[in-house]
Amino acid sequence: MRFQFVALALSSGLAFAQLPVSEVRIYADPSLRVRPFESITLQVRAYGTITKDGGATEKVRLQRGNATMTVVAANGGWVSKPFKYQGSEQESFYQESSSRFGSIFGALTKDYVLQDAFVYTAPETPGKYEVEAKVDSQTGRITIEVANDAPSLRPAEQTNFGPEPASNDPYRMIAEFWAPMLAQETWWQPKSDMPARFDFDGDWNGDDNWDDLDKGSSQAYVHYAAMETPTHWFLIYNVFHPRDYSDKCVAGSCHENDNEGLILTVRKDGSEFGKLEVMETLAHNNVYSFVADGRIRGGVHNVDGAIEFHDGHHPIVFIESGGHGIYGTASSHAAYSVRDDKFTKSTGITFIYKGVAERPRHANDRLVGYELLSIKDQWWSKAVEGQWGERTFDEYYVYQPFGGRPAGRGQRIGSTFLGRKQSSNKAKPFWGWHDNNTRKKNVLNTGQWGLDPAYAVGRDVQFPPGEQPSTDYTYNPYLGVD
Protein backbone atom coordinates (compact mmCIF):
# COMPACT_ATOMS: atom_id res chain seq x y z
CA MET A 1 0.00 0.00 0.00
CA ARG A 2 2.87 2.38 0.70
CA PHE A 3 4.19 2.15 -2.86
CA GLN A 4 0.70 2.50 -4.36
CA PHE A 5 0.20 5.69 -2.37
CA VAL A 6 3.42 7.22 -3.68
CA ALA A 7 2.57 6.36 -7.26
CA LEU A 8 -0.95 7.72 -6.86
CA ALA A 9 0.30 10.96 -5.39
CA LEU A 10 2.71 11.47 -8.26
CA SER A 11 0.29 10.52 -11.02
CA SER A 12 -2.54 12.64 -9.67
CA GLY A 13 -0.40 15.75 -9.52
CA LEU A 14 -0.62 16.17 -5.76
CA ALA A 15 0.88 19.61 -5.33
CA PHE A 16 3.87 20.46 -3.18
CA ALA A 17 5.78 23.71 -3.37
CA GLN A 18 8.67 22.96 -5.71
CA LEU A 19 11.57 25.16 -6.69
CA PRO A 20 12.38 25.40 -10.40
CA VAL A 21 15.51 23.56 -11.55
CA SER A 22 18.24 26.05 -12.35
CA GLU A 23 21.20 23.74 -12.93
CA VAL A 24 21.87 20.08 -13.82
CA ARG A 25 25.16 18.32 -13.08
CA ILE A 26 26.30 14.78 -13.83
CA TYR A 27 28.38 12.85 -11.31
CA ALA A 28 30.49 9.93 -12.56
CA ASP A 29 30.96 6.90 -10.30
CA PRO A 30 33.77 5.91 -9.95
CA SER A 31 35.45 8.29 -12.45
CA LEU A 32 35.27 9.93 -15.86
CA ARG A 33 37.73 7.45 -17.41
CA VAL A 34 36.55 4.03 -18.52
CA ARG A 35 37.87 1.21 -20.70
CA PRO A 36 36.19 0.35 -24.02
CA PHE A 37 33.04 -1.75 -23.55
CA GLU A 38 33.11 -1.32 -19.75
CA SER A 39 30.52 0.61 -17.76
CA ILE A 40 30.29 3.37 -15.15
CA THR A 41 27.38 4.85 -13.23
CA LEU A 42 26.28 8.41 -13.95
CA GLN A 43 24.08 10.21 -11.42
CA VAL A 44 22.04 13.23 -12.46
CA ARG A 45 21.86 15.94 -9.82
CA ALA A 46 19.41 18.83 -10.02
CA TYR A 47 19.84 22.16 -8.23
CA GLY A 48 17.69 25.18 -7.50
CA THR A 49 18.24 28.55 -5.90
CA ILE A 50 16.66 29.79 -2.68
CA THR A 51 16.61 33.31 -1.27
CA LYS A 52 17.48 33.49 2.40
CA ASP A 53 16.58 36.12 4.95
CA GLY A 54 18.43 39.30 4.11
CA GLY A 55 18.32 38.63 0.34
CA ALA A 56 21.33 36.29 0.00
CA THR A 57 20.86 33.35 -2.38
CA GLU A 58 21.98 29.76 -1.98
CA LYS A 59 22.15 26.84 -4.41
CA VAL A 60 20.48 23.68 -3.04
CA ARG A 61 20.14 20.06 -4.17
CA LEU A 62 16.64 19.20 -5.38
CA GLN A 63 14.94 15.85 -5.24
CA ARG A 64 14.09 15.21 -8.89
CA GLY A 65 13.69 11.81 -10.50
CA ASN A 66 12.43 12.74 -13.95
CA ALA A 67 15.87 12.91 -15.56
CA THR A 68 16.61 11.72 -19.07
CA MET A 69 20.05 10.98 -20.49
CA THR A 70 21.43 10.69 -24.01
CA VAL A 71 24.82 10.15 -25.60
CA VAL A 72 25.49 13.17 -27.81
CA ALA A 73 27.44 11.40 -30.58
CA ALA A 74 25.85 8.50 -32.46
CA ASN A 75 28.88 6.28 -31.84
CA GLY A 76 29.58 7.47 -28.30
CA GLY A 77 28.31 4.50 -26.29
CA TRP A 78 25.00 3.62 -24.67
CA VAL A 79 22.99 4.45 -21.54
CA SER A 80 20.58 2.26 -19.61
CA LYS A 81 17.15 3.14 -18.32
CA PRO A 82 17.22 5.05 -14.99
CA PHE A 83 17.53 3.51 -11.56
CA LYS A 84 17.79 4.53 -7.94
CA TYR A 85 21.40 5.50 -7.26
CA GLN A 86 23.12 2.75 -5.30
CA GLY A 87 26.08 4.73 -3.98
CA SER A 88 26.38 6.97 -0.94
CA GLU A 89 24.89 10.43 -1.33
CA GLN A 90 27.45 13.18 -0.79
CA GLU A 91 24.92 16.00 -0.61
CA SER A 92 21.69 16.29 1.33
CA PHE A 93 18.44 17.20 -0.42
CA TYR A 94 16.71 20.49 0.22
CA GLN A 95 13.36 19.98 1.95
CA GLU A 96 10.91 21.77 -0.34
CA SER A 97 7.80 21.35 1.80
CA SER A 98 7.56 22.44 5.41
CA SER A 99 4.47 20.35 6.20
CA ARG A 100 4.74 17.03 8.01
CA PHE A 101 2.81 15.34 5.21
CA GLY A 102 5.17 16.81 2.65
CA SER A 103 8.19 15.61 4.61
CA ILE A 104 6.85 12.07 4.73
CA PHE A 105 6.02 12.17 1.04
CA GLY A 106 9.48 13.46 0.22
CA ALA A 107 11.15 10.68 2.17
CA LEU A 108 9.04 8.03 0.44
CA THR A 109 9.80 9.52 -2.96
CA LYS A 110 13.53 9.47 -2.28
CA ASP A 111 13.55 5.89 -0.99
CA TYR A 112 11.18 4.22 -3.44
CA VAL A 113 10.57 6.36 -6.52
CA LEU A 114 13.58 8.59 -7.14
CA GLN A 115 15.52 7.21 -10.12
CA ASP A 116 18.33 9.59 -10.98
CA ALA A 117 21.16 7.31 -12.16
CA PHE A 118 22.10 5.60 -15.43
CA VAL A 119 24.72 3.09 -16.52
CA TYR A 120 26.94 4.37 -19.32
CA THR A 121 28.62 1.68 -21.45
CA ALA A 122 31.64 2.82 -23.42
CA PRO A 123 32.07 2.16 -27.15
CA GLU A 124 34.96 0.17 -28.60
CA THR A 125 36.86 3.15 -30.02
CA PRO A 126 38.90 5.20 -27.50
CA GLY A 127 38.18 8.89 -27.39
CA LYS A 128 36.21 11.57 -25.57
CA TYR A 129 32.44 11.42 -25.65
CA GLU A 130 29.78 13.75 -24.31
CA VAL A 131 26.69 12.68 -22.39
CA GLU A 132 23.78 15.04 -21.80
CA ALA A 133 21.18 14.91 -19.03
CA LYS A 134 17.95 16.87 -18.84
CA VAL A 135 15.71 17.64 -15.87
CA ASP A 136 12.65 19.76 -16.58
CA SER A 137 13.94 22.42 -18.97
CA GLN A 138 17.56 22.42 -17.79
CA THR A 139 20.40 20.38 -19.27
CA GLY A 140 23.89 19.45 -18.20
CA ARG A 141 26.76 17.76 -20.02
CA ILE A 142 29.81 15.77 -19.07
CA THR A 143 32.75 14.48 -21.10
CA ILE A 144 33.82 10.87 -20.60
CA GLU A 145 37.23 9.63 -21.69
CA VAL A 146 37.29 6.10 -23.10
CA ALA A 147 40.87 4.85 -22.82
CA ASN A 148 42.58 1.48 -23.09
CA ASP A 149 44.75 2.29 -20.05
CA ALA A 150 41.85 3.21 -17.77
CA PRO A 151 41.56 0.95 -14.69
CA SER A 152 39.39 -2.07 -15.43
CA LEU A 153 36.08 -2.12 -13.54
CA ARG A 154 35.20 -5.65 -14.60
CA PRO A 155 35.98 -8.32 -11.96
CA ALA A 156 37.99 -11.25 -13.24
CA GLU A 157 35.96 -14.40 -13.81
CA GLN A 158 37.27 -17.54 -12.16
CA THR A 159 35.18 -20.09 -14.06
CA ASN A 160 35.37 -21.08 -17.72
CA PHE A 161 33.54 -23.86 -19.54
CA GLY A 162 34.89 -25.64 -22.59
CA PRO A 163 32.87 -27.17 -25.42
CA GLU A 164 30.07 -29.51 -24.42
CA PRO A 165 30.43 -33.19 -25.37
CA ALA A 166 28.53 -34.37 -28.43
CA SER A 167 24.87 -34.99 -27.60
CA ASN A 168 23.10 -38.31 -28.19
CA ASP A 169 19.68 -36.74 -27.59
CA PRO A 170 17.47 -37.55 -30.62
CA TYR A 171 15.55 -34.32 -30.01
CA ARG A 172 18.64 -32.15 -30.01
CA MET A 173 18.42 -31.14 -33.69
CA ILE A 174 14.82 -29.99 -33.44
CA ALA A 175 15.63 -28.07 -30.25
CA GLU A 176 18.47 -26.36 -32.11
CA PHE A 177 16.30 -25.56 -35.15
CA TRP A 178 13.62 -23.78 -33.11
CA ALA A 179 15.98 -22.38 -30.45
CA PRO A 180 14.71 -18.87 -29.66
CA MET A 181 16.48 -15.58 -30.14
CA LEU A 182 16.63 -13.80 -26.79
CA ALA A 183 16.31 -10.01 -26.72
CA GLN A 184 17.62 -9.56 -23.19
CA GLU A 185 17.26 -6.09 -21.71
CA THR A 186 20.09 -4.96 -19.42
CA TRP A 187 20.02 -2.50 -16.54
CA TRP A 188 22.32 -1.42 -13.73
CA GLN A 189 23.71 -4.94 -13.11
CA PRO A 190 24.30 -6.09 -16.70
CA LYS A 191 25.92 -9.39 -15.70
CA SER A 192 22.82 -10.29 -13.66
CA ASP A 193 20.86 -10.10 -16.92
CA MET A 194 23.02 -12.56 -18.84
CA PRO A 195 21.58 -16.09 -19.27
CA ALA A 196 23.77 -18.56 -17.42
CA ARG A 197 24.08 -22.22 -16.55
CA PHE A 198 23.15 -23.16 -12.99
CA ASP A 199 26.73 -24.18 -12.18
CA PHE A 200 28.13 -20.97 -13.70
CA ASP A 201 30.31 -20.60 -10.60
CA GLY A 202 31.73 -24.12 -10.81
CA ASP A 203 29.45 -25.77 -8.24
CA TRP A 204 25.87 -27.01 -7.87
CA ASN A 205 25.04 -25.08 -4.70
CA GLY A 206 22.12 -22.74 -5.23
CA ASP A 207 22.68 -20.70 -2.10
CA ASP A 208 26.01 -19.18 -3.18
CA ASN A 209 24.94 -17.99 -6.64
CA TRP A 210 24.07 -14.43 -5.60
CA ASP A 211 27.48 -13.89 -4.03
CA ASP A 212 29.35 -15.68 -6.85
CA LEU A 213 27.93 -13.51 -9.63
CA ASP A 214 31.12 -11.54 -10.30
CA LYS A 215 33.53 -14.46 -10.29
CA GLY A 216 31.25 -16.89 -12.14
CA SER A 217 31.23 -17.31 -15.91
CA SER A 218 29.26 -14.95 -18.16
CA GLN A 219 29.16 -17.55 -20.95
CA ALA A 220 25.64 -17.80 -22.36
CA TYR A 221 23.55 -20.95 -21.93
CA VAL A 222 19.89 -21.92 -22.32
CA HIS A 223 18.49 -25.16 -20.87
CA TYR A 224 16.03 -27.21 -22.93
CA ALA A 225 13.67 -30.19 -22.73
CA ALA A 226 11.62 -32.02 -25.37
CA MET A 227 8.43 -34.08 -25.33
CA GLU A 228 6.45 -35.76 -28.11
CA THR A 229 2.94 -36.99 -28.95
CA PRO A 230 1.75 -38.51 -32.27
CA THR A 231 0.80 -35.02 -33.52
CA HIS A 232 3.28 -32.60 -31.95
CA TRP A 233 6.66 -31.88 -30.45
CA PHE A 234 6.82 -29.72 -27.35
CA LEU A 235 10.05 -27.82 -26.73
CA ILE A 236 10.74 -26.17 -23.39
CA TYR A 237 13.49 -23.56 -22.99
CA ASN A 238 14.57 -22.39 -19.52
CA VAL A 239 16.53 -19.15 -19.13
CA PHE A 240 18.41 -19.12 -15.82
CA HIS A 241 19.90 -16.06 -14.10
CA PRO A 242 21.86 -16.09 -10.80
CA ARG A 243 20.05 -12.98 -9.55
CA ASP A 244 16.58 -11.50 -9.77
CA TYR A 245 17.37 -7.91 -8.83
CA SER A 246 15.97 -4.41 -8.60
CA ASP A 247 17.13 -0.96 -7.57
CA LYS A 248 14.70 -1.27 -4.63
CA CYS A 249 14.85 -4.75 -3.07
CA VAL A 250 11.89 -4.73 -0.71
CA ALA A 251 9.21 -7.25 0.33
CA GLY A 252 10.74 -10.17 -1.56
CA SER A 253 11.09 -8.27 -4.83
CA CYS A 254 14.65 -9.61 -5.29
CA HIS A 255 15.91 -13.14 -4.88
CA GLU A 256 18.79 -15.52 -5.45
CA ASN A 257 18.38 -17.52 -8.70
CA ASP A 258 15.78 -16.86 -11.37
CA ASN A 259 14.41 -19.22 -14.00
CA GLU A 260 11.68 -18.30 -16.45
CA GLY A 261 11.09 -19.70 -19.90
CA LEU A 262 8.91 -20.60 -22.84
CA ILE A 263 7.21 -23.61 -24.42
CA LEU A 264 6.88 -24.14 -28.18
CA THR A 265 4.11 -26.29 -29.66
CA VAL A 266 5.35 -27.65 -33.02
CA ARG A 267 3.01 -29.61 -35.31
CA LYS A 268 4.44 -32.68 -37.05
CA ASP A 269 3.45 -31.82 -40.61
CA GLY A 270 5.70 -34.30 -42.43
CA SER A 271 8.67 -31.95 -42.75
CA GLU A 272 11.91 -32.52 -40.87
CA PHE A 273 11.29 -29.93 -38.16
CA GLY A 274 7.55 -29.41 -38.31
CA LYS A 275 5.54 -26.20 -38.10
CA LEU A 276 5.53 -23.93 -35.05
CA GLU A 277 1.97 -23.10 -34.01
CA VAL A 278 2.08 -21.69 -30.47
CA MET A 279 4.69 -20.08 -28.26
CA GLU A 280 3.83 -19.58 -24.59
CA THR A 281 6.06 -17.56 -22.29
CA LEU A 282 6.33 -17.22 -18.52
CA ALA A 283 6.61 -13.92 -16.68
CA HIS A 284 6.19 -13.80 -12.90
CA ASN A 285 3.79 -16.77 -12.62
CA ASN A 286 1.70 -15.63 -15.58
CA VAL A 287 1.66 -17.38 -18.97
CA TYR A 288 1.30 -15.42 -22.21
CA SER A 289 0.24 -17.05 -25.49
CA PHE A 290 1.54 -16.12 -28.96
CA VAL A 291 0.66 -17.80 -32.25
CA ALA A 292 2.11 -18.41 -35.70
CA ASP A 293 -1.25 -19.68 -37.00
CA GLY A 294 -3.91 -16.99 -37.11
CA ARG A 295 -6.69 -19.57 -36.87
CA ILE A 296 -5.79 -20.32 -33.26
CA ARG A 297 -8.00 -18.43 -30.83
CA GLY A 298 -7.98 -17.71 -27.13
CA GLY A 299 -9.00 -20.31 -24.57
CA VAL A 300 -8.44 -19.84 -20.86
CA HIS A 301 -5.83 -17.33 -22.04
CA ASN A 302 -6.18 -14.59 -24.59
CA VAL A 303 -3.89 -14.68 -27.60
CA ASP A 304 -1.32 -11.98 -26.85
CA GLY A 305 0.02 -11.51 -30.36
CA ALA A 306 1.83 -13.08 -33.28
CA ILE A 307 5.29 -14.67 -33.16
CA GLU A 308 8.15 -12.77 -34.78
CA PHE A 309 11.15 -14.70 -36.10
CA HIS A 310 14.88 -14.35 -36.52
CA ASP A 311 16.39 -15.98 -39.60
CA GLY A 312 13.02 -17.38 -40.61
CA HIS A 313 12.46 -19.97 -37.88
CA HIS A 314 13.88 -18.86 -34.52
CA PRO A 315 11.07 -17.25 -32.48
CA ILE A 316 12.10 -14.01 -30.77
CA VAL A 317 11.32 -13.27 -27.13
CA PHE A 318 11.93 -10.20 -25.02
CA ILE A 319 13.33 -10.72 -21.51
CA GLU A 320 13.02 -7.98 -18.91
CA SER A 321 16.06 -6.76 -17.05
CA GLY A 322 16.03 -7.33 -13.29
CA GLY A 323 13.02 -9.62 -12.94
CA HIS A 324 13.53 -11.50 -16.25
CA GLY A 325 9.90 -12.02 -17.23
CA ILE A 326 9.67 -13.35 -20.80
CA TYR A 327 7.25 -12.12 -23.47
CA GLY A 328 6.77 -12.42 -27.21
CA THR A 329 7.97 -9.30 -28.97
CA ALA A 330 4.39 -8.47 -30.02
CA SER A 331 3.41 -8.07 -26.37
CA SER A 332 2.72 -4.66 -24.89
CA HIS A 333 5.23 -5.64 -22.18
CA ALA A 334 8.07 -6.03 -24.68
CA ALA A 335 10.59 -3.21 -25.06
CA TYR A 336 12.48 -4.41 -28.14
CA SER A 337 11.84 -3.50 -31.77
CA VAL A 338 12.58 -6.40 -34.12
CA ARG A 339 12.46 -4.13 -37.15
CA ASP A 340 14.97 -1.65 -35.74
CA ASP A 341 16.97 -4.17 -33.67
CA LYS A 342 16.70 -1.72 -30.80
CA PHE A 343 15.79 -1.86 -27.14
CA THR A 344 13.28 0.94 -26.70
CA LYS A 345 13.76 1.74 -22.99
CA SER A 346 17.27 0.66 -22.08
CA THR A 347 20.35 -1.17 -23.22
CA GLY A 348 20.18 -4.85 -24.10
CA ILE A 349 21.89 -7.89 -25.60
CA THR A 350 20.54 -10.24 -28.26
CA PHE A 351 21.45 -13.92 -28.00
CA ILE A 352 21.11 -16.56 -30.70
CA TYR A 353 21.85 -20.27 -30.76
CA LYS A 354 25.33 -20.99 -32.17
CA GLY A 355 26.26 -24.16 -30.29
CA VAL A 356 28.99 -22.11 -28.59
CA ALA A 357 28.70 -20.40 -25.19
CA GLU A 358 30.02 -16.91 -25.96
CA ARG A 359 30.53 -14.04 -23.52
CA PRO A 360 28.83 -10.73 -24.25
CA ARG A 361 31.39 -8.00 -24.86
CA HIS A 362 29.28 -5.29 -23.25
CA ALA A 363 25.80 -4.38 -22.04
CA ASN A 364 24.46 -3.55 -25.52
CA ASP A 365 25.98 -6.36 -27.58
CA ARG A 366 24.31 -8.14 -30.51
CA LEU A 367 23.98 -11.73 -31.73
CA VAL A 368 25.96 -13.33 -28.92
CA GLY A 369 26.03 -17.11 -29.26
CA TYR A 370 24.58 -19.43 -26.65
CA GLU A 371 24.84 -23.17 -26.07
CA LEU A 372 21.97 -25.52 -25.25
CA LEU A 373 22.09 -27.77 -22.18
CA SER A 374 19.78 -30.75 -21.66
CA ILE A 375 17.49 -30.30 -18.66
CA LYS A 376 17.07 -34.07 -18.46
CA ASP A 377 20.81 -34.50 -17.96
CA GLN A 378 21.63 -31.31 -16.10
CA TRP A 379 18.70 -30.89 -13.69
CA TRP A 380 16.17 -33.72 -13.78
CA SER A 381 18.76 -36.31 -12.80
CA LYS A 382 19.33 -34.32 -9.59
CA ALA A 383 15.73 -33.36 -8.77
CA VAL A 384 14.36 -36.49 -7.08
CA GLU A 385 14.58 -36.30 -3.30
CA GLY A 386 17.45 -38.30 -1.86
CA GLN A 387 19.30 -38.87 -5.15
CA TRP A 388 21.59 -35.85 -5.09
CA GLY A 389 23.78 -34.61 -2.28
CA GLU A 390 24.43 -30.99 -3.27
CA ARG A 391 22.45 -27.90 -2.24
CA THR A 392 20.62 -27.52 -5.56
CA PHE A 393 16.88 -28.04 -4.97
CA ASP A 394 14.42 -27.43 -2.16
CA GLU A 395 10.70 -27.58 -1.32
CA TYR A 396 10.14 -31.14 -2.55
CA TYR A 397 6.60 -32.07 -3.59
CA VAL A 398 4.57 -34.72 -5.40
CA TYR A 399 3.11 -33.57 -8.70
CA GLN A 400 -0.71 -33.73 -8.67
CA PRO A 401 -2.25 -32.68 -11.99
CA PHE A 402 -5.83 -31.59 -12.60
CA GLY A 403 -8.12 -33.19 -15.17
CA GLY A 404 -7.28 -36.81 -14.41
CA ARG A 405 -3.98 -36.50 -16.24
CA PRO A 406 -0.97 -38.83 -15.65
CA ALA A 407 1.00 -38.02 -12.50
CA GLY A 408 4.24 -39.71 -13.48
CA ARG A 409 6.01 -41.92 -10.99
CA GLY A 410 4.72 -40.07 -7.93
CA GLN A 411 8.21 -39.20 -6.69
CA ARG A 412 8.99 -36.20 -4.53
CA ILE A 413 10.85 -33.71 -6.68
CA GLY A 414 12.44 -30.36 -5.88
CA SER A 415 9.97 -27.67 -6.92
CA THR A 416 12.42 -24.80 -6.35
CA PHE A 417 16.10 -24.08 -6.68
CA LEU A 418 17.65 -23.60 -3.26
CA GLY A 419 18.28 -19.91 -2.65
CA ARG A 420 18.61 -17.86 0.51
CA LYS A 421 19.82 -14.36 -0.41
CA GLN A 422 17.17 -11.59 -0.40
CA SER A 423 14.29 -14.13 -0.52
CA SER A 424 14.22 -17.91 -0.15
CA ASN A 425 13.47 -20.41 -2.91
CA LYS A 426 11.78 -18.10 -5.42
CA ALA A 427 13.23 -19.65 -8.60
CA LYS A 428 11.70 -22.82 -10.06
CA PRO A 429 12.62 -25.39 -12.71
CA PHE A 430 9.88 -25.92 -15.28
CA TRP A 431 8.23 -28.68 -13.22
CA GLY A 432 7.71 -26.15 -10.43
CA TRP A 433 6.19 -23.43 -12.63
CA HIS A 434 2.57 -22.41 -12.39
CA ASP A 435 0.24 -19.98 -14.12
CA ASN A 436 -1.89 -17.90 -11.76
CA ASN A 437 -4.89 -17.87 -14.09
CA THR A 438 -5.20 -21.58 -14.82
CA ARG A 439 -4.28 -22.68 -11.30
CA LYS A 440 -6.91 -20.41 -9.77
CA LYS A 441 -9.53 -21.94 -12.08
CA ASN A 442 -8.40 -25.51 -11.30
CA VAL A 443 -7.42 -26.05 -14.92
CA LEU A 444 -3.67 -26.60 -14.51
CA ASN A 445 -2.03 -27.33 -11.18
CA THR A 446 1.51 -26.47 -10.09
CA GLY A 447 3.97 -27.98 -12.57
CA GLN A 448 1.32 -29.01 -15.11
CA TRP A 449 2.00 -26.34 -17.72
CA GLY A 450 5.58 -27.62 -18.07
CA LEU A 451 5.15 -31.33 -17.31
CA ASP A 452 2.06 -31.84 -19.47
CA PRO A 453 2.30 -29.23 -22.26
CA ALA A 454 0.15 -31.21 -24.73
CA TYR A 455 -2.80 -31.02 -22.34
CA ALA A 456 -1.98 -27.49 -21.15
CA VAL A 457 -1.81 -25.79 -24.53
CA GLY A 458 -5.20 -27.23 -25.47
CA ARG A 459 -6.69 -25.46 -22.47
CA ASP A 460 -4.79 -22.22 -22.85
CA VAL A 461 -5.80 -21.68 -26.51
CA GLN A 462 -8.29 -23.13 -29.01
CA PHE A 463 -7.06 -24.96 -32.09
CA PRO A 464 -9.14 -25.28 -35.28
CA PRO A 465 -11.61 -28.19 -35.31
CA GLY A 466 -9.84 -31.52 -35.74
CA GLU A 467 -6.38 -30.05 -35.08
CA GLN A 468 -6.22 -30.33 -31.29
CA PRO A 469 -2.86 -31.77 -30.15
CA SER A 470 -2.84 -35.40 -29.10
CA THR A 471 -2.27 -35.73 -25.36
CA ASP A 472 -0.89 -39.30 -25.46
CA TYR A 473 2.86 -38.99 -25.05
CA THR A 474 5.27 -41.15 -26.97
CA TYR A 475 8.14 -39.44 -25.16
CA ASN A 476 7.96 -37.56 -21.88
CA PRO A 477 10.64 -38.77 -19.44
CA TYR A 478 9.38 -36.33 -16.79
CA LEU A 479 6.10 -38.30 -16.63
CA GLY A 480 7.80 -41.68 -16.96
CA VAL A 481 7.36 -42.11 -20.74
CA ASP A 482 10.88 -42.82 -22.00
Buried (B, 14 or more C-beta within 10 A) or exposed (E): EEBEEBEEBBEEEEEEEEBEBBBBBBBBEEEBBBBBBBBBBBBBBBBBEEEEEEEEEEEBBBBBBBBEBEBEEEEBBBBBBBBBBEEEEEEEBBEBBEEEEBEEBBEBBBEBBBBBBBBBBBBEEBBEBEBBBBBBEBBBEBEBBBBEEBEEEEEEBEBEBEEBEEBEBEBBEBBBBBBBBBBBBBBBBBBBBBBBBBBBBBBBBBBBBBBBBEBBBBBBBBBBBBBBBEBBBBBBBBBBBBBBBBBBBEEEBBBBBBBBBBBBBBBBEEEEBBBBBBBBBBBEBBBBBBBBBEEBEEBBBEBBBBBBBBEEEBBBBBBBBBBBBBBBBBBEBBBBEBEEEEBEBBBBBBBBBBEEBBBBBBBBBEEBBBBBBBBBEBBBEBBBEEEBEEBBBBBBBBBEBBBEBBBBEEBEBBBBBBBBBBBBBBBBBBBBBBBEBBBEEEBBBBBBBBBBBBBBBBBBBBBEEEEBBBBEBEBBBBBEBE
